[in-house]
């Protein structure tokens, strides 16, 4: 898999903490925007990443929420949680598309480069 985009490595590390996961779970349930969560967690995401997140559709955001809630509930109080995101984008250059991916009974948010308009 490609190296994580900026900010994702820090998000992965923070997600190991059950207290942080509990906080994130609450935010997802409350409908806090993804960028507000990034800011509340004081994660540093590049402008292109923030723009891609801001451009997600409501359905794409829901896929992300569903995957995160499922992983948070699965992990409980353990320190074995992983970000439920499947992404092989090495360098983000524009919008992304998010879809549901289920692998071995685990839900992931699959992130791909969005198709370019011709």
SVG drawing of the C-alpha trace seen along z (x, -y; Angstrom):
<svg xmlns="http://www.w3.org/2000/svg" viewBox="-26 -24 31 37">
<polyline fill="none" stroke="black" stroke-width="0.4" points="0.0,0.0 1.2,-3.5 2.5,-5.8 -0.3,-7.6 -1.3,-11.1 -0.2,-13.8 -2.2,-13.8 -3.3,-10.2 -0.4,-8.8 -1.2,-11.1 -4.9,-10.1 -4.0,-6.5 -1.9,-6.9 -4.7,-8.9 -7.3,-6.3 -5.4,-3.7 -6.6,-5.5 -9.9,-4.2 -10.8,-7.6 -10.2,-9.4 -12.3,-6.7 -15.1,-7.3 -14.9,-11.0 -14.9,-10.4 -17.9,-8.0 -19.9,-10.7 -19.0,-13.2 -20.1,-10.8 -23.4,-10.2 -23.9,-14.0 -23.2,-14.5 -20.1,-16.7 -18.5,-17.5 -15.4,-15.5 -13.3,-18.6 -14.5,-19.8 -13.4,-16.5 -10.0,-16.9 -9.7,-20.4 -10.9,-19.2 -8.3,-16.5 -5.7,-19.1 -4.6,-17.0 -2.6,-18.7 -4.1,-17.9 -2.8,-19.5 -5.1,-21.8 -5.7,-19.3 -6.8,-16.7 -9.1,-19.2 -10.6,-20.2 -11.2,-16.5 -12.9,-16.0 -15.0,-19.1 -16.2,-18.0 -17.5,-14.6 -21.2,-13.9 -23.5,-13.2 -23.6,-9.5 -19.8,-9.3 -19.6,-10.9 -22.2,-8.4 -20.0,-5.5 -17.1,-6.9 -19.3,-7.4 -20.6,-3.8 -17.1,-2.3 -15.7,-4.3 -18.7,-3.5 -18.4,0.2 -14.6,0.2 -15.0,-1.8 -17.7,0.6 -15.6,3.6 -12.5,2.4 -14.2,1.4 -11.6,0.5 -8.7,2.3 -5.7,0.6 -6.0,2.7 -8.3,0.4 -7.3,-0.5 -8.6,-3.3 -11.3,-1.6 -10.1,-3.3 -8.8,-1.5 -6.8,-4.0 -3.9,-3.5 -3.6,-7.2 0.0,-8.2 -0.3,-11.8 -3.7,-13.5 -4.2,-15.8 -8.0,-16.4 -11.4,-15.0 -11.9,-11.5 -14.7,-9.0 -15.6,-7.0 -17.4,-3.7 -18.3,-0.9 -15.9,2.1 -16.5,5.2 -13.6,7.5 -13.9,10.5 -16.9,9.1 -15.3,5.7 -16.6,2.5 -14.1,0.1 -14.4,-3.3 -12.7,-2.7 -11.1,-5.9 -10.2,-6.3 -9.4,-9.2 -12.6,-10.6 -13.0,-10.1 -12.0,-13.1 -14.5,-14.8 -13.7,-14.6"/>
</svg>
